[in-house]
Every structure is written in structure tokens, then in C-alpha cells.
């Protein structure tokens, strides 16, 4: 029993007539009759009784029809699924994210994406940047966002060079400065990341080059708790613009003022993909959304990173 025979049988069952079935299938009446006869010959039992030029399905035909209808229902579901995939409306997306952007930046992007793709399912996991790289390399994420310090095996990277900015308590005297420098921050209480972090190294270097003292009052592993310390007036913190964008999205800028810092301290992030796994249409669509948002954070004086 092939698909054409099933299609002819189903059409006759639905219309009760070979001629009407032929019209529905855009075939000739003899062609449909031959397919039904061929099907009966192949399966070894009669499907229709012919009385006064009308067809009456046998009990066997009614039973077979329920099975055939289930097949066509499944074919219809598959067709709809194909349309959803074509329109990026169906699928499962696995996303990895370093801690800072997982607070608001990435959830907002995912929420916007799901608003436009209501049938899509997403898993977002937060890990350190090193953990993100390991999981992406083993294809456990379709896409990830992490801080980049160099090349990584088994990973494709789209790099974005951002610049850190200073978070200053709103009532602090430095909040009125247009740009903060090592000279203005000389011996001021500072909140930094752990000593081995690339931003901490860069901050030490610019202060040493300027002959200024970097006075660290607090160290944190991530920038999110540092924001609370700045709010409490415990110091100034040089932090990445993604964390700043997440904080500003909640409309809490009345407690913290963000100021440019010179000389520039770079913050390099990347959209990561497993190198040996083809990107789904869904992954590509979400990547474009992440890419656009990161581009908006690239300083105007910089060229937009290539893909």
C-alpha cells in the first residue's frame, strides 16, 4: 500500500464517490478506480461494495480508514512543523551565559526572542566564562556569551571589543566629572574584581603608568555585587558596559552615575558556537539579536567587529 493508494482510498471515503474523489485529487475517474482496484488486489480484501452506482465501505474499509487518517494527520503535523522550522518558530535553543549578562542583559534578549517565536523552547545556564568555553566546545550549548582572553579550541568566536566605565555613587564628588582618570581616582577607595582577572591587571597597569595609587577596598568575583557596594557608597568600580546596561534597564541610575574612564580599559566578549556543529536557523536568528545588542555597546570610535 503506497501513499498514492492511501490518498485515493481516503478521498473516496471522504466523498463517497470515485468521481468526487477524482475531482479532489485532480485526477481522472478511471485513474482513481484503478488505484482502488489495485489496492484491493494488493491487500486481499474488498473495501467497497458497489450498489446502484454507489460505493459503500465495508467494515474492513472503515477500520483501515481510521489508520490511514492517522497517517495523514501525522503528515499534516510534519508539514506544519516544517513551516515552523522555516519561519524559525519551532525548536529548542541551548544558551550559555557568563554571570554578569545573565542578570538582565541575556534574559531580556531571550524574552524578546520568545515574544516573536512563541513555540520555541530555551534553556539558559549561567557559568563562569571558562566554564562556558568548555561546555560550548563539547557542543552542550548552541550559542553562548563569554568574556574572551584568547583563542579557544573547538569554538567559533565573534569578538566584540567594549570599554569599561566607572560606577560612582550618585552623591560622590567625582560624579560631576566628565571623564574619570587614574589621577582623579588616585588613592580613592575602589571596588575591583579578583586580583587575577584581566580587568584588574589592566587597571593596575594604567594606575602604575600614571604614577597613581590604586586603593582597593573591596574585591568581588563578579560585577553584580559590586554594584550594591557602589550604591552603599563604599567606593568606585570600573566595570563592563554589559553589566551597566543590565543595571540601567531597571531604572536605578539615581543611585549610581556611570562615567567614561581614560585611558580605555578594554573588555572583550564573544558570541561562541561549537566549532564542528552546524548552526540551526534558530541559532542564527538569535545570534543576530545578540549581535545587534552588543554592537550598540561598542564605542562609537571603534569599528564594529567583523563576523
N, C-alpha and C positions, 0 to 999 in steps of 0.2 A: 504494500500500500504506500504509494508515494504522495507527495504534498499536493500535486495537481488532482489526483483522485480524491483525496480528502476534501479539497476545496470544492470539487464538483458535487460530492456527496453532501457536504454541508449546505451548499447553495440550494440543492433540491429539497433538503429537509426544511430549510427556512422558508422557501417559496411554495413548496408543494407541487411544483411543476417543472418539468425539464425545460420548457420554453422560457419560463421566467428566470430559471437558474442561468440559462444561456445568456439572457439579456444582462443579468447582474455580472456575469463573468466576461462579458464582451466576446462570447464565443458563439459558434453556430450550434443549433439544437442537435444535429447529428453528432457533433464532437462531444457534447456533454453526455448524450446517450451512450456513446462508445466508451467513455471513461467510466460510467456507472456499470455498464455491462462487463468491462474489463475488471473492475474492482470486484464484482460479484463472482466472476470466474476465479479470480486470484484467491479470495478468502474462502470460497467453497460453500457459501450460503446466500440465500436470496435476501435482498434488502428492501425491495418494494414489490407490492402486489399491484398489478395493473387491472383496474376495473373501469370500464366505460371511459377509457382515455384519461383516467386519473390515476395518480400514484398514491398508494397507501403504505406507509413504512411498517415493516414487520417489527415485532418486539425486539429482535436482534438489532435492527437498524436503530431503534430508539436507544438501546444500551450503548451501541457503538457511537451514536451521535454525542452522548454525554462525554465520552472520552475525547472525541475529535474536537468538541467545543472547548474542552480544557486546553488542548494543544494550541488552538487558535487564540485563546485568551492569553496564553503564555507568550505566543509570538507577538501579540499586541503589546504586552508588557515590555518585551525586549525592545520593540520598536520605539516605545516611549522612553525607555532607558537610553537608547542610542541618541534620541533627540536631546535628552537632558545632558548627556555627556558632550554632545556637540555644542550645546549652549552653556556648558560649564555649570550646570545646575544639579549635578549628581556626583557623588564621590566622597572620599574620606581624605582629609588633609592632616598630616602629622607635622607639627611645628615645634621647634625648639627655640628657646629664648634665654638670653643671659638675664640676670636678676633685674637690673635697672629698668629696661624697657618692658619687663613683664608686669610692672606695677600699673601702667596705664597705656603706654605707647602701643604695645602689641595687642592688648585686649581691645583697644579702640579700633585698631585696624581690622582685627578679626570680626568684631561686631558689625562694622560697616560692610565687610565682605559677606557675612551671613545674611545681612538685610537684603543684599542683592542676589544671594544664592541660598534661598531658604531650605533646599533639600540637601545641602552639603553638611557633612559632619566634620568636626575639627577636634583634634587633641593638641593642647598646648602644654609643654613641660618646661619648667624653669630649672636651669642648671648653670654652673659656672661656665665661662667661655671655653675653658679647656675640656670640660665635660661635654659641652655642645659639640665641639670638634670631633671628639671620639665617637659620639653617637651618630653624628652625621656621616662620618667616614664609614661606619658599619651599616649605613642605609636605614637607620631607625628613625630618621626624620626626612621628610620630603623637602623641607626648607627650614633654615634656622638663621637666627640673628645673633652674632657674637662679636666680641672685641678681637681684633686681629693684630698679632705681633710678628707674623712672618708666614711663609708658605706652610701648608699642611698637606700631608699625603692623602690621597683618595678623596679629596674635597675640591669642588669648583667654587671659586670665590668671586663675588662682585664687591669691590672695595669702595668705601666712601670715607674721605678724609674730612673730618669735622674739627672744630676748635673748641676747647674747653672755655667755660665762662666762670666768673666768680659769683657765688651766692653770698650776699651780705645781709645781715639783719636790717630790717627796714629803718630802724631808728639810729643806725650806726653813722658816724661822721663820713665814712667812705662811701655811703650810699649816694652822696651828691657828686661823686667824681664821675667823669665821662668814661674813662678807661683806667683800670687798675694796673699797677706795675709792681715789680719787686720793691722799688723804692718806697711806694706808698704802703706796702704791706710789711715793710721791714720791722721785725720784732712784734708784729701783730699776732694775736692768737689765731692759729689756723687749724682747720679740721681736714685731715687728709685720709687717703686710703692706706692700706698696709704698706710697709716700707719697700717691699719688693715689687710693687705694682709699677707699671711703666709710667703712669702719670706722676706718681710720687718721685720716681727717678728724674723725670723731666722737670718737675717743679724744683727739686734740689739743684739741678744744673743751672736753671735760669737765675735762681737766687745767688748761687755761688758766682756766676758770671757777672752779676750786677754788684757783687760785694755786699749783699744784704743778708740778714739773718732770717732763716725760716724757723719760726717758733711754732712747733707742733704741740697743740694742746690735747687733741683727740685724734685717734685713728679708728677707722671703721673698715670693714671688709667691702661694704657696698655703699653707694652714694645715698640710697633712700633714707637710712637712719641719720646720715649726716645732715639731711635737710631739717630734721627735727632739732638737731643740735644748733643749727644756724638760727632757726626760729626762736630758740631759747636764748639767743644772744651769746653763745659760747665761743663763737669765732667765725671766721670767713672760710669758705670752702671753694676750691677750684674743682669744677665737676663737668661731666659731659653734657652736651646740649640735648641729648635724648631724655635724660632724667629731668632736665629743666623743662622740656616740652611736656613731659608727663605731669610734672608738678603744676605747671601753669594751666593745664587743661582743667584742673579742679578749682581755678579761680582763687588761689590762695596767695597771690602776689602781694597782698597787703602786709604780709609778714616778712617777706624776703624780696630783696631787689637783686636783679641779675645784671652784672656788668661785664663788658669785654675785658680781656686780660692781654697785656702785651709785655714781652714778646709771646707770640702764639704758642700754646701747648697743644700739640695735635692729639686727636682721639680718632683712631681708625677702627671702623666697624665693617663688617661684611655680611652680605646675604650668602649663606652657604647652602650647597647642594651636594649629595653624594655623587662622586665623580663618574661612577660607572653605571648609574641608573638613569634611564630616560626620564625627563621631566614631563609630568602629566599636563594636560591643558589647564587643569585646575591649579596646579602649582605655578605655572607660568602666569596665570591671571592674578593670583595672589601676590606673586613676586613683583609684578608691575605696580601694584598698590603700595607695597613696602618701599619699592624703589622710588616712587614719586614722593613719598613722605620723607625719605632720607635726603633726597635731593633738595627739599625745601629747607633742610638744616645745614646744607653745605654753604660756607661763607661765600658771599657774592663775588669776592675777589678770586675765588678758585674756579677752575674748570670743573664741570660735572664729570665724575668718574665714568669711564667707558664701561660698557657691559662686557 
